[in-house]
Amino acid sequence: MINVRLREMIRAFEKGSGQKLTYADLAVRSGVARATIESLASRGGYNATLATIDKLCNALGCTMADLVEYRPTGETEKGTKRPGSTPG
């Protein structure tokens, strides 16, 4: 599963810059619609385009590897297999 770590990158931006960054602020900085940003932050399976990922990386000062995470299907956030999942 592909996971966009938008909330984590917003927190990292805030920590590094000392500035509060709202979804509306990020929309202005990145040129990405606020609704898209909200969907990325709240819906795990939201399908973002590479152009959107590129704009967010530029606005947040991070790399794609920072923003996007790959986890094999059936793996939890902690890296363990979900009960009943089949080996990948």
Secondary structure, DSSP 8 states (H G I E B T S, - for coil): -EEE-HHHHHHHHHHHH-----HHHHHHHH---HHHHHHHHH-TT----HHHHHHHHHHHT--HHHHEEE--TTB-TTS-B-TT----
